Amino acid sequence: MMKFFMMMIFMIPLCFMKNMFWMVQMMLLLLMFMFMNLGVKLNLFCNLSYMMSCDIMSYGLILLGIWISILMIMASENLYKMNYYINFFLFNVIFLLIMLYLTFSTMNMFMFYFFFEGSLIPTLLLIIGWGYQPERIQAGMYLLFYTLFVSLPLLIGIFYMNNEMNCMIIYFLKFFNMNIYMLYISMILAFLVKMPMYFVHLWLPKAHVEAPVSGSMILAGIMLKLGGYGLLRLMIFLQEINLKLNYIWIVISLIGGFYISLQCFCQVDIKSLIAYSSVAHMSIVISGIMIMNYWGFIGSYILMIGHGLCSSGMFCLANISYERLHSRSLYINKGMMNFMPSMSLWWFLLMSSNMAAPPSLNLMGEISLINSLMSWSWISMFMLMLISFFSAGYSLYLYSFVQHGNYYSGIYSYYTGVSREYLMLMLHWLPLNILVLKIDYAMIWF
């Protein structure tokens, strides 16, 4: 595990050399393929080195992180053309990737917290440095204070845990059972805000709308998954108390997910709509983790991976339109089928994956989650039904609104799309639908 970390560290000088924009991307691609060939035992921590290790859960999320970073660089060609602080931008991407890599691969609870918070800094810099509107400062502050406010209790909880158990290694936590209300709330809240759970989700749409395309991609692709990852790891020693209190989080998430789905129909900003759809998807993931059964855990893991690819691809599509029309409004982005007929296919493919159509990972994840929620209580069927129905609804709403209708008469010159954009969209969509063939790896990892 250390060799990949060192490779990323040695990529930092590359960022500051001239004409190395695509070289950094190629090096990340090389890193990706090296990491893919890493042998991972399904249900064990393996590749142990220097307090770092990897099981199938970390492995999938690290792969997703590297993949999204490659596509972030690909999507940001505009910065390269305008020479807009690209060296610092590349440094930011690599630094963020290092933080995420260490978060997912560390075994130590405190180091996990340290890198979990450290990944906030490059994200903040991305939003404030490369965002489009003046409101990006406010969005950055929202992101920072929402996350920091609930992270302090997590830190205190980790120190208390270390004091009680004399142990911070994630693997050994499964031998303990902490049945303390205050500890439970303090440990879990930071991850619920990061997910984000309904009621503490307000930072997410703001951050997404103000962030550049690369910021939105990494936020949707990986940053939301940090919360899910933390919950999946911590639930091991909070089992007993979680079984008493889980109904609270499940009820909030299911009702919130339904309400957010309705709110998606009220959005006029493409990015805002995609951001709210992320909240709706994550609400089902939270419910699945909180139920604490096998189907819920694997379902939430698969949906996290699927949503990371799908949501990131949708932000790419929104950005492709934005680069042409300089507007994200649904009222101006209309009739795209006339201008970009080939792009309509990608809109359709990614929207269908977003509404969990086969053969996407989202479908597998949602089937598992519906299974687990139904086994917990059949009453949850009603909310699940509504969330699933409306997720198809707002995906269709966005697709038909953008692709059909009278186009905006202010468009005079236009071009369909370049091969870089099609490649980028294909690299989002292909793993999302091909990984279903290898779903057995995700299904038998506990």
N, C-alpha and C positions, 0 to 999 in steps of 0.2 A: 504494500500500500504506500510505503514511503517513496518508492521510485516515481510514482505518478505525481506525488506532491512536489518532488524535486524538479520534475520536468516542468511543472507549471511555474515554479519559482524561476527557473532559468529562461522561461519565455518572457519574463518581464522586460529584460533589456531589449528584446526584439521589438517591443511596442514603441520604443523611442528611436528606432532607426528609421531612415528615410525609405519610403516605398515598400513598407513591410506589411501593409494592411491585409492583403490576401495571404501573405506568408503565415501570419499569426493564425488565420483561419485553417490553413493547411496543417499547421502543427497541432491544432486542436483536433482536427480530423484524425491525425495519426494517433494522438493520445486516446481518442475515442475507440479506434480499432484495437489498440493495445489493451485497453481496459475491457473491451468486449471479449477478448480471448482469455481473460483471467478465469481460472477455474474456481467456481463457487459451489460449495456444498449447499444443498437446499435448505437444511434446517439447522446448520451450525454456524458459529462465527469462525471464519477461516481467514487465511492471509494475514495472520497476526504479525504486527511489527510496530514497535514503539507506541503502545497504547492505541494503535489503530487496528481496525479489523473490518470485516465485511461479511454480512450475511445477505440473503437474497433481497431483503427489504432495502438495505443501504445500497446494494448493487444496482437495483432498478432505478433508484432515485439519483444516484451519482451519474449513471448513464444518461438519464433524462437531463440532468444539469449540464453535462458536457455538450450534449446534442443541441439543447436550446441556446447555449453560448455560441456554438458554430453558426446557428441560424440568425442569432442577434447581429453578428458581424455582417452576415449576408444581407440582412434587411436594412442595414444602416449605410448603404452605398452613397446615399445622399450626402452624409457627413464627409465621406471621402472625396466626393466631387467638389464640395465647397471648401475642403480642407479645414473643417471646423473642429479644431482641437482633437484631431483623430488619435494622436499619440496618447493623450490623456484618456481618451475614450477607451482605447484598447487596453490600457493599463487598468482602467476601471473594471472592464469585463473580466480580465484575468484575475484581478484581485477578488472580485465577487465569486468567481468560480472556485478559487482557492478556499474562500470562506465556506462555501457550500460543501465542497469536497470534505473539508475537515469536520464540518457539522455532522455530515452523514456517516463519516467513517470513524469518529472518535469513540472510545469505549468509556471515557471518563465523563461523569455527569456534569462536573463543573466546566470542563473543556467544551462540552456540548453547549452549555449555556453561553460561554464566552464567544464561541464562533456563531451561535444562533443570533446573538446581538450584533456581532461584528458584521454580519451580512447586511445589516441595516444601513451602514455607512455608505458603501458604494451605491446602493439603491437610491439613497437620498441624493447623492451627488449626481446620479443619472437624471433624476427628476428635476433637480434645481439647475443643473448645468446645461442639459440638452432639451428641457421641456419647451413647449411652444408659447404658452400664455403667461402673463404676469402672476396669475393665481397659483402658479406652481410652488411658490414659497409657502403659501397657506397649506397646499396639499402635502408638501414635505413636512411641515410642522405637525399636521394631523397624523401622518404616518409615524413620525418620531415619537410623539407624546402618547398616542394610543398604545404603542408597543412598549415604550419604556415604563409607563405608569404601571402596567401589570407585570413587568418583568422583574421588578425588585422583590415582590413576594416570592417569585420562583427562586431567586438567588438565595433568599433567607431560608426557603424550604429545603433547598439542596444542602445548605450548611447544617441545618437542623438534622437532616437525614444522615449526613456524614458523622455528626456528633453521636447520633443514636446507634448507628450500625457500624461505624468505623469503616465505611466502604462507599465508594462512589462509582464502582465499575457497573455498567448497565447489566452485564451478564449475571452478576451475583445478586441483583435486586430481587430476582424471582424467588429467593429463599426467605424473603421477608414479607410481612404483612402489616402495613401501617393503617390502622383504623382510627385516624384522627381527622376531624372535620376541617380544622383550620389548615392543616397541611394539605389536605385534598384540594381545597379551594385555591390555596396559594400556588400549588404545583400546576394546576390544570388551566387556570385562567389565562395565563400568558399564551398558551397554545390555542385556546378558544378565540382569542382576539386575533391571532395570526391567521386563523383558518379562512375567513372570519365568521364567527357565529352571528346570527341575527341579533340586533341591539348594539353590537360592538363592531358593526360592519361599515360604519360611515367613512372610515379612512380609505377604504378600498376604491369605491367609484371615483372619489376625488383624485387619488393617486394615479389611477389608470387614465383618467381623462387628461390630466396635465402631463403625464410622462411621455417621453418620445417612444417610438415603436419598440426600441430595444428594452426600455424600462418596463413597458407593458408586457412584453413577452416574458421577461424573467420574473416579473411579479406574478403573472398568471401561471407560468410554467412551473416555477420552483418555490417561490417564497410562500405561497399558500400551502405548499406541501410540507413545509417545515413544521407547521402546527400539527398536521396529521401524523407526521413521523414521530414527533415528541409524544403525542397522546398514545400512539401504538406502543412506544417503548415504556411509558410510565404506567400504563394500565396494569402491568404485571404485578406491581406491589401495592396498587390501590384497589385491588379487586373487590375486597369485602365491602368497603365503604361506597364504591361506585355502584354496586348492586343495590344499595339502599337509595342512592340519589340520582341514578341515571335517568329516571323518568323525567326529571326537570329539564335536562339538556335536550332529551329527545323531543319533548313537547315543544320547547322553544324553537328547536331546529325545524321541525316539521311544519309548524304553523308559520314560522318565519320564512321558510322556503316557499311556501304557497303564496304568502303575501308579496315576497320579492318577485316571484314569477308574474304576479299581476302588475307589479310596478314596471316590469320590463316593457309592457305594452304602452306605458306612458312616456317612454324615453324618445327623444327626438335626435339624440346624439348617438351615432353608431357605437363609439367606444364605450359610452356609458351603458348602453344596452348589453354589450358583451360582458362588461364588468359585473352588472347585476346578475347576469345569467351564471357567472362564476359563483356568486354568493349562493344562488339557488342550488347549484350542484354540490357545493361544499357542505350545505346543510344536511344533505342525505348522508354524506361521508361521516360527519360528526355523529349522526344517529347510529350509523353502522358500527363505529368504534365504541360508542357508549354502551351498546347492547352486550358487548363482551362475548359474543359467540363466534365460532369459526367462520361462518359465512359472512358475518359482518366485517370481520377483520380483513379477509381476503377481498371482499367486495370493495371496501374502502380503499385498499391498496391499489387494486386494478383501476378503480374510477379515478384515483389521484393521477396515475400515470396517463390514462386516457384523456383526462381533462387537461393535463399539462400540455399535451401535444395539440389537442383540438382548439383550446382557447388561444394558445399562442398563434396558431395558424389563422384564426379569425382576426386577431389583432393585426397580423400581417396584411390580410385582405383589406381591413379598414384603412391601413396606412397606404396601401397601393392607390386606393381611391383618393385619399387625402393628398398624396403627392401630386395628383393630376388636377384636382379641383380646389385644393386649399380650403376645403370645408369638410366637417364631419357631420353636417346636418343631414337628416334623412330627406328633408325637403329639396335639397340641392343634389344629393347623390341619388338620382332617379334615372330610370331608363338605361341602366348600364349595359343591358343586353345589346343595345344598338352600337355602343362604342367599343365594348370589350367582350365580344361573344365568347372568346376562348376562356376568359376569366370567369364567365358565368358557371362553367363546369366546376371550377374550384370552389366558387361560392356554394354551389349546390352540394359538393362532396363534403365540405367541412361543416356546412349547416346540418346535413343529414347525420353526420357523426355526432354533432352537438345534441341532436334530439335522440341519440342512442338508437340509430338504425343499424342493423347488421351490415357488415361484419366488424363493427368498431369495438374497441376495448370498452367504450362507454356502455355498450349494451351488456357485455359480460358483467361489468361492475354493477350496473343497475339491477340486473337479474339477481345477483348474489345479495345485494342490499335489500331488495324487496323480499327475498326469501327470509333474510334474518329478521327484518322488521315485522314480518307477518308471524314469524314464530314467537316473537316477543309479545305482540298483542294484535289481534285481528282488527282492532279499531284503527290502527295506523294505516290500514288499507285505504281509507277515504282520502287522507292527506297525500299519500303516495300516488294515488290515482290522479288527484288534481295536479300535483307537481309534475308528474310524467306527461300528462295531457298538455299542460301549459308550457312545458319546456319545448314540446313539439310546436305549440302555438307561436311562441315568440321567435323561434328559429325560422318558421315559415313567414312570419310577419316581416322579419328583417330581410329575408331573401327576396320576398315578392316586392317589398317596398323599394329595395335598392335596384333590383333587376328590371322591373316593369315600370310602366307609367311614361309620362311625357318628360323628355330630358330637358335639363336647364338650358335655356337659349343662350346663356353667356358663354357656352363652350364653343370655341372656334377651332382651335388646333388641338389635336389629341393623338395619342398613339396607344396601341392595344396593350402592350405589355412586353417586357424583355425576357429573354430566356432565364436570366438570374431569378426573376420573380416566380416564374413557373417552376423552376428547380426548387426554390425555397418552399413553395407550397406543396410540391410533391414530397419533399423530405419531411414535411409535417404529416401529410396524410398517409404516406406509405407505412411507416412503423405503426401508426394508429390502427391500421386495418390488417397489417400482416402479422402483428404480434399475437393476434387471436389464435393463429395456428400453433403457437407455443404457449397456450394459456395454461397447460398443465404445470409449468414451472411456478406460475403464480398461485396455482390452486393447491399445491401440496407442500407449502414451505413452512408450516408451523410444526 
